[in-house]
Amino acid sequence: MNESILNVKVGEPLELSLARAAQTMVALEKGETPTPYYGIGFSDIGQLFAVFTPRRWDLLAVLRESGPMTIAALARLLKRDYKNVHGDVEKLAEWQAVEKDEQNRVFAPYSEIVVDVRMPQGRAA
């Protein structure tokens, strides 16, 4: 199982993302192997919660504990309707939180998901 980390950023300024990408490019130009970075970003906390719902967190936990499985097997373990689980898997795959293997089984590719939420900038009084 892959022991990589998915970094979920909420409200991160674009400049920080671009700086991280620039550092990677500099390392590559020097012939160095940069440390892998897996990250996704959301503009606000509402967008994060729309993707990572409590049921989807449960789904990720079951996949992490049980390993790769079919969506039908996952639905049985979760005691949920197949169609709803399938939709959740598709949404999580869209956001890189789950993947499918060669046998079309879904799995959680990350050992951790680290969520970093930046508070919105306050207005001057």
DRENPA-3360 file (N, C-alpha, C; in nm, 2 decimals, always signed):
BEGIN
1 = MNESILNV = +0.09/-0.12/+0.00/+0.00/+0.00/+0.00/+0.09/+0.12/+0.00 ~ +0.05/+0.22/-0.08/+0.12/+0.34/-0.09/+0.12/+0.42/+0.04 ~ +0.23/+0.47/+0.09/+0.23/+0.55/+0.21/+0.25/+0.70/+0.19 ~ +0.18/+0.75/+0.08/+0.19/+0.89/+0.05/+0.07/+0.96/+0.12 ~ +0.09/+1.09/+0.12/-0.01/+1.18/+0.19/-0.08/+1.27/+0.08 ~ -0.21/+1.28/+0.10/-0.29/+1.37/+0.02/-0.31/+1.50/+0.10 ~ -0.26/+1.61/+0.05/-0.27/+1.74/+0.11/-0.39/+1.81/+0.06 ~ -0.49/+1.84/+0.14/-0.61/+1.91/+0.10/-0.60/+2.05/+0.16;
9 = KVGEPLEL = -0.59/+2.15/+0.07/-0.58/+2.29/+0.11/-0.71/+2.36/+0.09 ~ -0.75/+2.44/+0.19/-0.87/+2.52/+0.17/-0.83/+2.66/+0.19 ~ -0.86/+2.74/+0.09/-0.83/+2.89/+0.09/-0.69/+2.92/+0.08 ~ -0.61/+2.83/+0.02/-0.46/+2.86/+0.00/-0.45/+2.96/-0.11 ~ -0.37/+3.07/-0.09/-0.35/+3.16/-0.20/-0.28/+3.09/-0.32 ~ -0.32/+3.13/-0.44/-0.26/+3.08/-0.56/-0.11/+3.09/-0.56 ~ -0.06/+3.20/-0.51/+0.09/+3.22/-0.51/+0.16/+3.11/-0.44 ~ +0.10/+3.05/-0.33/+0.17/+2.94/-0.26/+0.17/+2.82/-0.34;
17 = SLARAAQT = +0.07/+2.79/-0.41/+0.06/+2.67/-0.50/+0.16/+2.69/-0.61 ~ +0.17/+2.81/-0.67/+0.26/+2.83/-0.78/+0.41/+2.82/-0.73 ~ +0.43/+2.87/-0.61/+0.57/+2.86/-0.55/+0.61/+2.72/-0.53 ~ +0.52/+2.63/-0.49/+0.55/+2.49/-0.47/+0.58/+2.43/-0.60 ~ +0.50/+2.46/-0.71/+0.53/+2.41/-0.84/+0.66/+2.46/-0.89 ~ +0.70/+2.59/-0.87/+0.82/+2.64/-0.92/+0.94/+2.57/-0.85 ~ +0.93/+2.54/-0.72/+1.04/+2.47/-0.65/+1.06/+2.33/-0.71 ~ +0.95/+2.26/-0.75/+0.96/+2.13/-0.81/+1.03/+2.14/-0.95;
25 = MVALEKGE = +1.00/+2.25/-1.02/+1.06/+2.27/-1.15/+1.21/+2.29/-1.14 ~ +1.25/+2.37/-1.04/+1.39/+2.40/-1.02/+1.46/+2.27/-0.98 ~ +1.41/+2.19/-0.90/+1.47/+2.06/-0.86/+1.49/+1.98/-0.98 ~ +1.38/+1.97/-1.07/+1.39/+1.89/-1.19/+1.50/+1.94/-1.29 ~ +1.51/+2.07/-1.30/+1.61/+2.13/-1.39/+1.75/+2.10/-1.34 ~ +1.77/+2.08/-1.21/+1.90/+2.05/-1.15/+1.93/+1.90/-1.16 ~ +1.83/+1.83/-1.21/+1.85/+1.68/-1.21/+1.81/+1.61/-1.08 ~ +1.76/+1.68/-0.99/+1.72/+1.63/-0.86/+1.58/+1.56/-0.87;
33 = TPTPYYGI = +1.56/+1.47/-0.78/+1.42/+1.41/-0.77/+1.35/+1.48/-0.66 ~ +1.25/+1.55/-0.70/+1.17/+1.63/-0.59/+1.09/+1.53/-0.51 ~ +1.06/+1.57/-0.39/+0.98/+1.49/-0.30/+0.84/+1.49/-0.36 ~ +0.77/+1.38/-0.37/+0.64/+1.38/-0.43/+0.54/+1.46/-0.34 ~ +0.46/+1.53/-0.41/+0.35/+1.61/-0.34/+0.22/+1.58/-0.41 ~ +0.13/+1.54/-0.33/-0.01/+1.51/-0.38/-0.10/+1.61/-0.31 ~ -0.16/+1.69/-0.39/-0.25/+1.79/-0.33/-0.37/+1.84/-0.41 ~ -0.47/+1.87/-0.34/-0.59/+1.93/-0.41/-0.63/+2.05/-0.33;
41 = GFSDIGQL = -0.70/+2.14/-0.39/-0.74/+2.27/-0.32/-0.89/+2.30/-0.34 ~ -0.94/+2.36/-0.24/-1.08/+2.41/-0.24/-1.08/+2.56/-0.21 ~ -1.17/+2.63/-0.27/-1.17/+2.78/-0.24/-1.23/+2.81/-0.10 ~ -1.32/+2.73/-0.05/-1.37/+2.75/+0.08/-1.42/+2.62/+0.14 ~ -1.45/+2.63/+0.27/-1.48/+2.52/+0.35/-1.61/+2.45/+0.30 ~ -1.70/+2.52/+0.25/-1.83/+2.47/+0.20/-1.80/+2.37/+0.08 ~ -1.71/+2.41/+0.00/-1.67/+2.32/-0.12/-1.61/+2.19/-0.06 ~ -1.52/+2.21/+0.04/-1.46/+2.09/+0.10/-1.56/+1.99/+0.15;
49 = FAVFTPRR = -1.66/+2.05/+0.23/-1.76/+1.97/+0.29/-1.86/+1.91/+0.19 ~ -1.87/+1.97/+0.07/-1.96/+1.92/-0.03/-1.89/+1.79/-0.09 ~ -1.76/+1.78/-0.10/-1.69/+1.67/-0.15/-1.67/+1.56/-0.04 ~ -1.61/+1.60/+0.07/-1.57/+1.51/+0.17/-1.68/+1.51/+0.28 ~ -1.80/+1.45/+0.25/-1.91/+1.44/+0.34/-1.88/+1.33/+0.45 ~ -1.95/+1.33/+0.56/-1.93/+1.22/+0.66/-1.93/+1.08/+0.60 ~ -2.03/+1.05/+0.51/-2.04/+0.92/+0.45/-1.92/+0.89/+0.36 ~ -1.87/+0.99/+0.30/-1.75/+0.96/+0.21/-1.63/+0.94/+0.30;
57 = WDLLAVLR = -1.62/+1.01/+0.41/-1.50/+0.98/+0.51/-1.51/+0.84/+0.55 ~ -1.64/+0.79/+0.59/-1.66/+0.65/+0.63/-1.61/+0.56/+0.52 ~ -1.65/+0.59/+0.39/-1.61/+0.51/+0.28/-1.46/+0.50/+0.27 ~ -1.39/+0.61/+0.28/-1.24/+0.61/+0.28/-1.18/+0.53/+0.39 ~ -1.24/+0.54/+0.51/-1.19/+0.46/+0.62/-1.20/+0.31/+0.59 ~ -1.32/+0.27/+0.54/-1.34/+0.12/+0.51/-1.24/+0.08/+0.40 ~ -1.22/+0.16/+0.30/-1.12/+0.12/+0.20/-0.98/+0.11/+0.25 ~ -0.94/+0.20/+0.34/-0.81/+0.21/+0.40/-0.79/+0.08/+0.48;
65 = ESGPMTIA = -0.89/+0.05/+0.56/-0.88/-0.07/+0.65/-0.89/-0.20/+0.58 ~ -0.97/-0.21/+0.47/-1.00/-0.34/+0.41/-0.92/-0.36/+0.28 ~ -0.87/-0.26/+0.22/-0.80/-0.27/+0.09/-0.89/-0.27/-0.03 ~ -0.83/-0.29/-0.15/-0.91/-0.28/-0.27/-1.03/-0.38/-0.27 ~ -1.14/-0.33/-0.33/-1.26/-0.41/-0.34/-1.35/-0.35/-0.45 ~ -1.44/-0.43/-0.49/-1.54/-0.38/-0.59/-1.64/-0.28/-0.52 ~ -1.70/-0.20/-0.60/-1.80/-0.11/-0.54/-1.91/-0.19/-0.48 ~ -1.95/-0.30/-0.54/-2.06/-0.38/-0.48/-2.02/-0.43/-0.34;
73 = ALARLLKR = -1.90/-0.48/-0.33/-1.85/-0.53/-0.20/-1.84/-0.41/-0.10 ~ -1.80/-0.30/-0.14/-1.79/-0.18/-0.06/-1.93/-0.14/-0.01 ~ -2.03/-0.14/-0.10/-2.17/-0.10/-0.06/-2.22/-0.20/+0.05 ~ -2.19/-0.33/+0.03/-2.23/-0.43/+0.13/-2.17/-0.40/+0.27 ~ -2.04/-0.37/+0.27/-1.97/-0.34/+0.39/-2.02/-0.22/+0.46 ~ -2.05/-0.12/+0.38/-2.11/+0.00/+0.43/-2.26/+0.00/+0.47 ~ -2.32/-0.11/+0.42/-2.47/-0.13/+0.44/-2.54/-0.01/+0.37 ~ -2.50/+0.02/+0.25/-2.56/+0.13/+0.18/-2.59/+0.09/+0.04;
81 = DYKNVHGD = -2.68/+0.16/-0.03/-2.72/+0.13/-0.16/-2.61/+0.15/-0.26 ~ -2.60/+0.05/-0.35/-2.49/+0.05/-0.45/-2.48/+0.18/-0.53 ~ -2.60/+0.23/-0.58/-2.60/+0.35/-0.66/-2.54/+0.47/-0.58 ~ -2.57/+0.48/-0.46/-2.52/+0.59/-0.38/-2.37/+0.58/-0.35 ~ -2.32/+0.46/-0.33/-2.18/+0.43/-0.31/-2.10/+0.46/-0.44 ~ -2.16/+0.41/-0.55/-2.10/+0.43/-0.68/-2.08/+0.58/-0.70 ~ -2.18/+0.66/-0.67/-2.17/+0.81/-0.69/-2.06/+0.87/-0.60 ~ -2.06/+0.82/-0.47/-1.95/+0.87/-0.38/-1.82/+0.83/-0.43;
89 = VEKLAEWQ = -1.80/+0.71/-0.48/-1.67/+0.67/-0.54/-1.63/+0.76/-0.65 ~ -1.72/+0.78/-0.74/-1.70/+0.87/-0.86/-1.65/+1.01/-0.82 ~ -1.72/+1.07/-0.72/-1.69/+1.20/-0.67/-1.55/+1.20/-0.61 ~ -1.52/+1.10/-0.52/-1.39/+1.09/-0.46/-1.28/+1.07/-0.56 ~ -1.31/+0.99/-0.66/-1.21/+0.97/-0.77/-1.18/+1.09/-0.85 ~ -1.28/+1.17/-0.87/-1.26/+1.30/-0.94/-1.17/+1.39/-0.86 ~ -1.17/+1.38/-0.73/-1.09/+1.47/-0.64/-0.96/+1.39/-0.59 ~ -0.93/+1.28/-0.66/-0.81/+1.20/-0.64/-0.80/+1.13/-0.50;
97 = AVEKDEQN = -0.91/+1.12/-0.43/-0.90/+1.06/-0.30/-0.92/+0.90/-0.31 ~ -0.97/+0.85/-0.42/-0.97/+0.71/-0.44/-0.93/+0.68/-0.58 ~ -0.88/+0.56/-0.61/-0.84/+0.52/-0.74/-0.89/+0.38/-0.77 ~ -0.88/+0.34/-0.89/-0.92/+0.20/-0.93/-0.80/+0.13/-0.98 ~ -0.79/+0.00/-0.95/-0.68/-0.08/-0.99/-0.71/-0.15/-1.13 ~ -0.62/-0.24/-1.17/-0.64/-0.31/-1.30/-0.76/-0.40/-1.30 ~ -0.81/-0.45/-1.19/-0.93/-0.53/-1.18/-1.05/-0.45/-1.16 ~ -1.04/-0.31/-1.17/-1.15/-0.22/-1.15/-1.20/-0.22/-1.00;
105 = RVFAPYSE = -1.11/-0.26/-0.91/-1.15/-0.25/-0.77/-1.10/-0.11/-0.72 ~ -1.18/-0.05/-0.63/-1.14/+0.08/-0.58/-1.06/+0.06/-0.45 ~ -0.97/+0.16/-0.43/-0.89/+0.16/-0.31/-0.85/+0.31/-0.27 ~ -0.81/+0.32/-0.15/-0.76/+0.45/-0.09/-0.61/+0.45/-0.11 ~ -0.56/+0.54/-0.20/-0.42/+0.53/-0.23/-0.33/+0.60/-0.13 ~ -0.38/+0.67/-0.03/-0.30/+0.75/+0.06/-0.31/+0.69/+0.20 ~ -0.20/+0.70/+0.27/-0.19/+0.66/+0.41/-0.25/+0.77/+0.50 ~ -0.25/+0.89/+0.46/-0.31/+1.00/+0.53/-0.37/+1.10/+0.44;
113 = IVVDVRMP = -0.47/+1.17/+0.49/-0.53/+1.29/+0.42/-0.52/+1.40/+0.52 ~ -0.43/+1.50/+0.49/-0.41/+1.61/+0.58/-0.49/+1.73/+0.53 ~ -0.58/+1.79/+0.61/-0.66/+1.90/+0.57/-0.61/+2.03/+0.64 ~ -0.58/+2.13/+0.56/-0.52/+2.25/+0.60/-0.62/+2.36/+0.56 ~ -0.69/+2.42/+0.66/-0.79/+2.52/+0.63/-0.74/+2.66/+0.68 ~ -0.74/+2.75/+0.58/-0.70/+2.89/+0.61/-0.82/+2.97/+0.63 ~ -0.82/+3.05/+0.74/-0.93/+3.13/+0.77/-0.94/+3.24/+0.67 ~ -1.07/+3.29/+0.63/-1.08/+3.40/+0.54/-1.02/+3.52/+0.60;
121 = QGRAA = -0.97/+3.61/+0.51/-0.91/+3.74/+0.56/-1.02/+3.82/+0.62 ~ -0.99/+3.88/+0.73/-1.09/+3.97/+0.80/-1.10/+4.10/+0.73 ~ -1.21/+4.17/+0.75/-1.23/+4.30/+0.70/-1.18/+4.40/+0.80 ~ -1.12/+4.51/+0.75/-1.08/+4.61/+0.84/-1.20/+4.68/+0.91 ~ -1.19/+4.71/+1.03/-1.30/+4.77/+1.11/-1.31/+4.92/+1.07;
% end
